[in-house]
Structure formats: structure tokens, C-alpha cells
Amino acid sequence: MIRRSSIVIAGLAVAAAAGLAVAARAGAGGSAAAPRSSAASASASSPAVRVVLPGRPGESARVSDSDKVAAPDGSTYNVIDTTFVQMMIVHHGQAIEMASLAGTRAGDDQLRALAGRIGAAQGPEVAWMRAWLRDRGLPESDPGHDHTGMPGMQSAADLTALAGLSGPAFDRRFATMMTAHHQGAVQMAGDVLGGGSDERLREVAGEMAVEQSSEIRRIQELDLAA
């Protein structure tokens, strides 16, 4: 389990990834692969909403603020936590989709292996986040969320173009897109680390930030020059 000292490390990872994102945008000339503004940050500035909580057998339902809700296990969570989980499920889903392409299209063995690790790690995280929502009686998605505007989220055209490549051309494009995608995830994790209420979720977000920052460094260390 991540301890408080590790959450501090995650905070440093968020700051480092932010610097990498600036460098990536400068080097890529503002390409579509650059992280976009944080949708989760918008939720962080939104006021809490009123929610109806069902009572125990024989008890009446009660109304509470969404930033003061208690889960069945007694932990508390707020709208920042909920938004992060709902949106990160979709965000992870795209990373898994991209990683799966590398299995048959990547030319670099190390890149293919790294993509395999990304998919293997994020699949269980998606399952955990779905369980987090289910345990709290929350929907997996919110119609009000703009998934295309999430930091680092790649467009449908980006994914189609990636799927049409192979060998070194695929490797270079994948590296650019996954780096931006990971930088976006680290940015979103920073929202939870800064304003979330669920301590366990903050630990998970910290783990994501540390691991994905490490994967960004591994991608950058690969020799993918033409």
C-alpha cells in the first residue's frame, strides 16, 4: 500500500510530468497528441451537488452533499473522486486499446514488451475502479462528461492512423501518443491527490502517477530514431 511518503513522491511525479508535457508540446509543434486541459480539474472547481442516500431497513432516506458521502466501509468520497474514477476508466480503456496494437505492429521488441506491461497493469486497475463505483451505487459513466477533452486523450483519427502503421513508423507514433496519454493520466491523478477525499483512491492515484511517469521515462529511453 502506498504510504504518505509515496504520495509525496507521486506529487513530484505529477510536477515532473507537467514539465515533460510542456517539452513534448514544444517539440511536437502542438500536435494532436499533446495533453489537453484537465476535465477533472473542472470538476475540482465545481460545487458539491445534493445526493439522496438510501437508509437502512426501516429508516428514511437522507440527503447529503456529494463531498461528504460515506461509502459502506465508512470511508468518505467526493465529486472529485467520483469524476476521476468514471473518467479514468475510459482513459485507461484507450491506453489498453493502443497497447494491444503494439503486439502485432511494433517493430521494437522493447516497445512491444512495454506496451504489454501497460495493458497488463491497466486492465486490473479498470476492474478495481469499476468495483469502487459499484460498491458506492454509482454509475460507471456520467452523460455530462466530455471524454474527448480528457488530458492526453487521443482522437479517433489518431487511433485510426496508428492502426495503419507498422514497424519503426508505428513505434515512433505510438511513443508520441502514449507519452501524451500517460502525461494526461498523471495530470488527472494530480486532481485527486490535491482535492480527493477517499484516502485509498488517493493512494491508487499516486501509484498510477508514479508508474506512468516511470513508463514515460522508459519510452523516452528507447532508441526509436528512423
Protein Blocks (a to p, Z undefined) as FASTA:
>chain_A
ZZfklmmmmmmmmmmmmmmmmmmmmmnnopakbccddfklmmmmpccddddddddehiac
ddddfklcccfkopacdfklmmmmmmmmmmmmmmmmmmmmmmmmpmblklmmmmmmmmmm
mmmmmmmmmmmmmmnopafbdfkbcfklpghiacfklmmmmmmggcjllmmmmmmmmmmm
mmmmmmmmmmmmmmpmblklmmmmmmmmmmmmmmmmmmmmpccbZZ
